[in-house]
Amino acid sequence: MSVVTVWTKPGCGPCAAVKTALTAAKVPFVERDLSAPDAAEDLKRFQRRGLASTPITEYSVKAVPGLLPSEIGEVIDLWRSDHHVEQT
């Protein structure tokens, strides 16, 4: 199964809010710096999809740009469903 990835960059306030929401929901995630040199190909992949700013919350085939609580909630629900975790 896929892991939730939060693409960030230094000084990104909305990125911190997304990470807080995932942590509060007990959804594990990996944080990746989209401005890092080793993320250049990922940045290009997101740009081709029209996504160019952080945060980008990615899970499975879903990529959520920015801090959109309802869509972050969808990622949380999808992760819980895939991992058979009930909402607390």
Backbone bond lengths (Angstrom), bond angles and torsions (degrees), N, CA, C in turn:
res aa  C-N    CA-C-N  psi(-1)  N-CA   C-N-CA  omega(-1)  CA-C   N-CA-C  phi
1 M - - - 1.459 - - 1.517 109.89 -
2 S 1.281 114.69 153.79 1.454 121.09 -178.77 1.512 111.33 -74.24
3 V 1.312 114.33 159.67 1.450 121.98 175.58 1.527 108.72 -107.81
4 V 1.320 116.74 150.91 1.463 120.50 174.85 1.525 107.27 -77.17
5 T 1.325 115.55 130.56 1.458 121.17 176.86 1.518 108.24 -119.93
6 V 1.337 115.50 129.77 1.457 121.03 174.52 1.521 106.86 -107.58
7 W 1.323 114.87 111.56 1.462 121.52 178.01 1.524 107.82 -84.88
8 T 1.321 116.23 124.00 1.452 122.29 -174.44 1.519 110.74 -127.75
9 K 1.309 114.84 -177.68 1.461 122.62 167.64 1.526 106.08 -152.02
10 P 1.312 117.71 159.48 1.465 120.16 -178.53 1.537 111.98 -57.28
11 G 1.323 115.45 138.53 1.461 121.16 176.32 1.514 115.21 76.61
12 C 1.307 118.36 15.70 1.465 122.11 -176.95 1.529 109.97 -89.09
13 G 1.331 116.85 103.05 1.459 121.76 179.27 1.513 113.68 -62.65
14 P 1.337 118.49 -47.63 1.469 119.10 177.78 1.531 112.73 -60.37
15 C 1.327 117.04 -28.58 1.466 120.22 178.07 1.529 109.61 -62.52
16 A 1.323 116.27 -42.97 1.463 120.86 178.78 1.529 110.43 -61.95
17 A 1.317 116.99 -39.07 1.473 120.68 -179.97 1.532 111.22 -65.69
18 V 1.317 117.42 -39.58 1.470 120.58 177.50 1.526 109.80 -64.24
19 K 1.320 116.98 -45.70 1.468 120.62 179.69 1.527 110.85 -61.95
20 T 1.333 117.06 -38.71 1.464 121.04 177.13 1.521 110.67 -62.83
21 A 1.336 117.52 -43.36 1.470 121.23 179.72 1.525 111.09 -63.04
22 L 1.318 117.43 -42.99 1.463 120.54 179.65 1.525 111.05 -66.58
23 T 1.327 116.20 -41.32 1.463 120.48 178.76 1.527 110.50 -63.41
24 A 1.335 116.74 -44.41 1.471 120.83 179.24 1.528 111.39 -61.41
25 A 1.340 116.33 -32.72 1.464 121.35 179.59 1.530 112.30 -85.70
26 K 1.336 115.96 0.17 1.470 122.53 -179.80 1.523 112.32 61.22
27 V 1.331 114.83 37.66 1.464 121.61 176.50 1.528 107.49 -102.72
28 P 1.329 117.80 114.65 1.458 119.27 178.72 1.523 110.71 -68.23
29 F 1.314 115.25 147.89 1.466 119.93 -179.35 1.512 110.13 -148.58
30 V 1.306 114.23 162.19 1.456 122.88 174.42 1.521 106.25 -111.46
31 E 1.315 116.02 135.06 1.467 120.68 176.87 1.520 108.59 -101.60
32 R 1.336 114.85 130.19 1.472 120.61 177.98 1.525 108.56 -127.39
33 D 1.309 116.13 140.27 1.463 122.62 -179.98 1.530 108.81 -89.42
34 L 1.310 115.99 110.43 1.467 121.00 -177.42 1.520 112.08 -69.75
35 S 1.336 117.42 -17.02 1.464 120.16 178.90 1.526 112.52 -90.55
36 A 1.319 117.64 -2.81 1.467 121.35 179.96 1.532 110.14 -72.62
37 P 1.330 116.60 145.56 1.471 119.47 179.87 1.530 114.00 -55.51
38 D 1.337 117.30 -34.99 1.470 119.02 -178.10 1.533 112.92 -76.32
39 A 1.335 117.02 -2.54 1.469 120.93 177.64 1.529 112.24 -102.87
40 A 1.317 117.49 10.86 1.466 121.20 -175.89 1.534 112.62 -57.18
41 E 1.312 117.10 -41.97 1.469 120.26 -179.71 1.525 110.74 -69.13
42 D 1.325 116.83 -36.34 1.463 120.14 176.82 1.528 110.62 -65.50
43 L 1.331 116.46 -41.34 1.463 120.32 177.61 1.526 109.99 -59.51
44 K 1.316 117.39 -44.36 1.473 120.85 177.95 1.532 110.88 -61.39
45 R 1.317 116.23 -41.36 1.475 120.98 179.34 1.528 110.25 -60.91
46 F 1.325 117.09 -44.17 1.464 120.54 178.15 1.523 111.49 -67.47
47 Q 1.313 117.15 -40.86 1.467 120.22 179.55 1.519 111.31 -61.33
48 R 1.323 117.81 -36.79 1.466 120.99 176.89 1.529 111.14 -63.72
49 R 1.317 117.05 -25.43 1.470 122.26 178.07 1.521 112.05 -92.79
50 G 1.337 116.68 3.86 1.461 120.66 179.34 1.515 113.83 83.38
51 L 1.319 117.16 15.38 1.464 122.30 179.62 1.524 108.36 -109.39
52 A 1.324 116.29 120.15 1.462 117.63 -174.96 1.520 114.00 -132.67
53 S 1.337 118.09 -6.89 1.456 118.76 -178.58 1.523 110.43 -125.65
54 T 1.308 115.29 158.70 1.458 120.93 -178.91 1.519 110.58 -97.36
55 P 1.307 116.50 157.15 1.450 127.55 1.59 1.522 112.30 -80.62
56 I 1.306 114.41 156.17 1.461 121.78 168.27 1.524 105.04 -125.26
57 T 1.314 116.11 121.02 1.461 121.36 179.38 1.522 106.74 -103.30
58 E 1.315 115.31 119.28 1.462 120.87 -172.67 1.527 109.99 -119.49
59 Y 1.327 114.69 131.03 1.461 121.05 174.15 1.518 108.33 -149.64
60 S 1.307 115.58 128.42 1.454 121.53 -179.08 1.531 108.45 56.21
61 V 1.317 118.51 -122.10 1.462 120.99 179.67 1.528 112.10 -97.79
62 K 1.325 117.21 2.08 1.461 121.67 -176.52 1.521 110.16 -97.03
63 A 1.333 115.83 134.31 1.460 122.47 174.07 1.525 107.39 -130.75
64 V 1.335 115.83 119.67 1.462 121.98 -176.43 1.520 108.92 -105.65
65 P 1.331 117.28 117.44 1.460 119.05 177.77 1.526 111.17 -83.04
66 G 1.317 116.47 142.40 1.454 120.91 173.10 1.511 113.32 71.13
67 L 1.325 113.74 -163.00 1.464 121.72 -179.46 1.519 108.07 -108.01
68 L 1.332 115.11 87.39 1.458 122.19 179.36 1.527 107.14 -113.36
69 P 1.357 116.92 95.79 1.470 119.74 -173.06 1.523 114.54 -51.01
70 S 1.312 118.45 -41.40 1.469 119.06 -178.36 1.526 111.00 -65.94
71 E 1.316 117.50 -38.12 1.460 120.05 -179.93 1.527 112.02 -76.52
72 I 1.336 117.32 -33.10 1.462 119.76 173.35 1.529 108.17 -63.92
73 G 1.329 116.63 -38.67 1.461 121.58 175.40 1.518 111.77 -60.05
74 E 1.324 117.52 -37.29 1.464 121.16 177.51 1.529 110.78 -65.68
75 V 1.323 116.75 -39.61 1.471 120.39 177.41 1.525 109.03 -63.22
76 I 1.325 116.71 -44.86 1.468 121.12 178.60 1.528 110.25 -59.51
77 D 1.323 116.78 -47.44 1.470 120.68 -179.74 1.531 111.61 -62.77
78 L 1.326 116.86 -41.04 1.459 121.25 179.14 1.521 110.44 -64.37
79 W 1.329 116.91 -44.44 1.467 120.82 178.53 1.528 109.85 -61.08
80 R 1.331 116.95 -46.27 1.467 120.65 -179.98 1.526 111.29 -60.62
81 S 1.311 116.56 -41.99 1.461 120.93 179.52 1.533 110.80 -63.43
82 D 1.317 116.38 -45.02 1.453 120.92 -179.37 1.528 112.27 -65.35
83 H 1.331 116.78 -29.71 1.457 121.75 -176.61 1.533 112.72 -104.83
84 H 1.327 115.36 8.90 1.468 121.81 177.79 1.527 112.10 53.31
85 V 1.343 114.82 47.26 1.451 121.79 178.41 1.522 106.95 -111.28
86 E 1.326 115.17 126.27 1.464 118.89 177.99 1.513 110.44 -80.48
87 Q 1.317 114.44 151.24 1.460 120.20 177.66 1.517 109.06 -65.73
88 T 1.342 115.28 137.53 1.466 119.59 179.92 1.506 111.36 -100.00
